[in-house]
Amino acid sequence: MREAEVRRESGRDCGAMDIITTQGLTKAYGATRVVDGLDLRVPQGSVFGFLGPNGSGKSTTMKMLLSLVRPTNGSIEVLGTPMGRGNGDGDRGTRRRVLGRIGSLIEAPSVYPHLTGNENMRIQQMILGLTEAQVRRALEIVRLDTAGQKLVKQYSLGMKQRLGIAMAIAHQPELLILDEPTNGLDPAGIEEIRELLLELAGEGVTIMVSSHQLAEIERMIDTLAVIDHGRLMFQGTKAELFQQATPDLLITTDAGVVRRRDVPADATPYVVTELVRAGARIHEVRREQQTLEDIFIELTGRGGAL
Ligand SMILES: Nc1ncnc2c1ncn2[C@@H]1O[C@H](COP(=O)(O)OP(=O)(O)OP(=O)(O)O)[C@@H](O)[C@H]1O
């Protein structure tokens, strides 16, 4: 197994540094705290899912990480560097240097629809001073090298997202921040993004990816944070999330299957005895792991699309 895969299997690199840390990160608009005291830790080398229902504060958090929105309170450290909030030359210079090592795609990619993919990349090349090799490599990674001659207005949504990602990765950033890159994509488009992100992660890029649809990004992430109303509800590996939840107790009786949630392991005999006393004939007693979706619904109290 390759090193990156071993790291992904274990979910978290032992002793790996956190590439993003925030402490008490808060954004208030008027009296409303849309991000409320977030302590985030994004491990280096992870594909980190940032999950929460619509309006829970994901975009605002990502914008604060990218210095596009100024926090009301709290601190941010990215790539080992504290991101000062001041407007002095020191803070501005630090932010510029750190931001140069990050690639991002926030909301829809800003591309010119009446130009081809290649022409859009040329504009990015001029802005960022990219080499020919960097442009070619980025288009190859997102598999748009052959579609580069096509007008972007003729691209599918998935192709536009991939072009946006090509623009974000062309300068070979160490950290990639993607806001809802799978939003609106069909399963094939989501699979393309998944393969692309795993390939980038294999090259050592840390990826933070947000979504309000757990099912869309579950297979591409290893660690995750769940927020709701701007507050952190969970942070850790997928395995740790599963461990948090007690598997459902399933009892098959003559009348069918009874499912009981949140029954501790040592309470199983009592539940079975109670059913037998009530006259039930028990055929099978087993435990079933809740799905990640179920665990999320419990965390956020909201079903379906988070
Ligand atoms: N500039 C602003 N002024 C006032 N309220 C804002 C502003 N920007 C965002 N909000 C509010 O902050 C809350 C969080 O919004 P945000 O876009 O961060 O959530 P989100 O989790 O990214 O949701 P979505 O998945 O819908 O994009 C929302 O209630 C939104 O209306």
The ligand as an SDF file (V2000), in Angstrom:
LIG
                    3D

 31 33  0  0  0  0  0  0  0  0999 V2000
  -23.0290   39.0210    4.4080 N   0  0  0  0  0  0  0  0  0  0  0  0
  -23.9680   38.4690    5.1790 C   0  0  0  0  0  0  0  0  0  0  0  0
  -24.8160   39.2250    5.8970 N   0  0  0  0  0  0  0  0  0  0  0  0
  -25.7530   38.6760    6.6860 C   0  0  0  0  0  0  0  0  0  0  0  0
  -25.9430   37.3290    6.8370 N   0  0  0  0  0  0  0  0  0  0  0  0
  -25.1340   36.5310    6.1370 C   0  0  0  0  0  0  0  0  0  0  0  0
  -24.1090   37.0360    5.2780 C   0  0  0  0  0  0  0  0  0  0  0  0
  -23.4640   35.9740    4.7270 N   0  0  0  0  0  0  0  0  0  0  0  0
  -24.0590   34.8620    5.2090 C   0  0  0  0  0  0  0  0  0  0  0  0
  -25.0630   35.1970    6.0500 N   0  0  0  0  0  0  0  0  0  0  0  0
  -25.9290   34.2460    6.7850 C   0  0  0  0  0  0  0  0  0  0  0  0
  -25.0980   33.3870    7.5200 O   0  0  0  0  0  0  0  0  0  0  0  0
  -25.6720   32.0840    7.6100 C   0  0  0  0  0  0  0  0  0  0  0  0
  -24.6350   31.0750    7.1830 C   0  0  0  0  0  0  0  0  0  0  0  0
  -24.4320   31.2020    5.7790 O   0  0  0  0  0  0  0  0  0  0  0  0
  -23.3600   30.3250    4.9970 P   0  0  0  0  0  0  0  0  0  0  0  0
  -23.4640   30.6940    3.5530 O   0  0  0  0  0  0  0  0  0  0  0  0
  -22.0480   30.4410    5.6590 O   0  0  0  0  0  0  0  0  0  0  0  0
  -23.9310   28.8580    5.2450 O   0  0  0  0  0  0  0  0  0  0  0  0
  -23.6230   27.5120    4.4860 P   0  0  0  0  0  0  0  0  0  0  0  0
  -23.5270   26.4690    5.5430 O   0  0  0  0  0  0  0  0  0  0  0  0
  -22.4640   27.6860    3.5790 O   0  0  0  0  0  0  0  0  0  0  0  0
  -24.9470   27.2760    3.6760 O   0  0  0  0  0  0  0  0  0  0  0  0
  -25.1510   26.8650    2.1400 P   0  0  0  0  0  0  0  0  0  0  0  0
  -24.8670   25.4000    2.0850 O   0  0  0  0  0  0  0  0  0  0  0  0
  -26.5940   27.1850    1.9330 O   0  0  0  0  0  0  0  0  0  0  0  0
  -24.2220   27.7160    1.3350 O   0  0  0  0  0  0  0  0  0  0  0  0
  -26.9100   32.1110    6.7420 C   0  0  0  0  0  0  0  0  0  0  0  0
  -28.0270   32.2560    7.5620 O   0  0  0  0  0  0  0  0  0  0  0  0
  -26.7080   33.3230    5.8660 C   0  0  0  0  0  0  0  0  0  0  0  0
  -27.9360   33.8810    5.5030 O   0  0  0  0  0  0  0  0  0  0  0  0
  1  2  1  0
  2  3  1  0
  2  7  2  0
  3  4  2  0
  4  5  1  0
  5  6  2  0
  6  7  1  0
  6 10  1  0
  7  8  1  0
  8  9  2  0
  9 10  1  0
 10 11  1  0
 11 12  1  0
 11 30  1  0
 12 13  1  0
 13 14  1  0
 13 28  1  0
 14 15  1  0
 15 16  1  0
 16 17  2  0
 16 18  1  0
 16 19  1  0
 19 20  1  0
 20 21  2  0
 20 22  1  0
 20 23  1  0
 23 24  1  0
 24 25  2  0
 24 26  1  0
 24 27  1  0
 28 29  1  0
 28 30  1  0
 30 31  1  0
M  END
$$$$
